Amino acid sequence: MDEKHIMAIEDAYLARVYQKFPVSIIRGKGAIVYDANGKKYIDCMSGYGVSLVGHCHPKIVEAIKRQAETLMTCHGSFYNDKRAELLEKLVKITPKELDKVFLCNSGAESVECALKIAVKYTGRSKIVSMIRGFHGKTLGALSATWNPKYKKSFASLIPKNFNFVPFGNLERAEEAIDDETAAVIVEPVQGEGGVHVPPPGYLKGLREICDRHDAVLIFDEVQTGFGRTGRMWALEHWNVSPDIMCIAKAMGGGFPIGATIAKAEVMNSLKIGEHSSTFGGNPLACAAASATIDVILGENLPERARRLGGYFKGLLEKMVDEFRILREARGLGLMLGLESRIFIYEVLMKALNKGLLLLYSGRNVIRFLPPLVIEESHLEAAANILSKIFAEEDKKLEHVSRKP
Ligand SMILES: Cc1ncc(COP(=O)(O)O)c(C=O)c1O
């Protein structure tokens, strides 16, 4: 199907809820994707962080093929070998206190489950969430998500017991968390909100406040998990464990799957029938996730994220020094943000034309979430493309004095 045709059909029939890039991606390998015209792109967004192991990793393709020929679906009310295999691997790589898993199909679903467990376990209903935090768009996850633009049309469906505090500010957290708080939910590094790394001691501080009030601490590692930040879990940068962790995105190597992982006593508060998912834990997704974990460990991808992330952040920092238009480069591993002083959409479109896929966080931050298998040469090429674009944009600001 040619590109025009693809776009016409999607524009006609797909719900208009996505801000579309004018490109059809039909094929991918590693960190490179191709459009319907055969044009090649360096992928620095990984489908919002999904293709962490690269597109169509042969080991994951093989695992999916094999399982597709064996058994695709098996409801959670039956036992299954691939599910058991995945559970064993997951529990081995997650913090040792977390040893009970609910399997689902997406990040938002993993958050829904986490909120339900926290409320059931504590018998309380107040949730503390973060300003600029993002947890998904189903109703529970949306309630914990900060951005008012996602919520304003649905205010009547959003409960009033979600309280938002500034990310990184322990004093404000201390004021908001009390003996009626069921849970605090936080991304260890905020993604959608603009790639914000917390100050040292922040997550540990949250842990202590939650412990003092017997509130549950939920880490949303949907975006930061599986090596993205240079450690298997972002929480390892600060050595803090939550009571519940949410994961998804990269988990299936491109195949949809998510999970909520909790301390046994916390998860066990849910009784039979209080939560479920028809597709959750299906053997096909489990086979994909199991192969993904093998690839991440086998190829030591967290370490690669650390090394390449350091290299690429260095290139971004050089640009910040060079161009007035840029404010700051930040992030961990291969989860990086570049904050500019202008609306970034035009820069993204120019990069797209030059064969580079990028993401934005809000109006003025470029978010980089490349596959961790990306080559150094691709990152160098990405930086060169951006440098040229920023040089042009910078000229437009010639009348502005150096840095605000
Ligand atoms: C931290 C975080 N939590 C939850 C979600 C929601 O995941 P999904 O889109 O799979 O529902 C996202 C998605 O971007 C996310 O970044």
PDBQT file of the ligand as one rigid body, heavy atoms in Angstrom, charges set to zero:
ROOT
HETATM    1  C1  LIG A 501       5.535   6.504  33.323  1.00  0.00    +0.000 C 
HETATM    2  C2  LIG A 501       4.384   6.007  32.504  1.00  0.00    +0.000 A 
HETATM    3  N1  LIG A 501       3.378   5.357  33.099  1.00  0.00    +0.000 NA
HETATM    4  C3  LIG A 501       2.327   4.878  32.408  1.00  0.00    +0.000 A 
HETATM    5  C4  LIG A 501       2.233   5.067  31.046  1.00  0.00    +0.000 A 
HETATM    6  C5  LIG A 501       1.054   4.560  30.292  1.00  0.00    +0.000 C 
HETATM    7  O1  LIG A 501       1.412   3.477  29.510  1.00  0.00    +0.000 OA
HETATM    8  P1  LIG A 501       0.440   2.984  28.326  1.00  0.00    +0.000 P 
HETATM    9  O2  LIG A 501       0.453   4.025  27.262  1.00  0.00    +0.000 OA
HETATM   10  O3  LIG A 501       1.066   1.671  27.899  1.00  0.00    +0.000 OA
HETATM   11  O4  LIG A 501      -0.903   2.779  28.922  1.00  0.00    +0.000 OA
HETATM   12  C6  LIG A 501       3.267   5.750  30.374  1.00  0.00    +0.000 A 
HETATM   13  C7  LIG A 501       3.193   5.975  28.927  1.00  0.00    +0.000 C 
HETATM   14  O5  LIG A 501       3.840   6.812  28.356  1.00  0.00    +0.000 OA
HETATM   15  C8  LIG A 501       4.357   6.240  31.127  1.00  0.00    +0.000 A 
HETATM   16  O6  LIG A 501       5.358   6.906  30.548  1.00  0.00    +0.000 OA
ENDROOT
TORSDOF 0
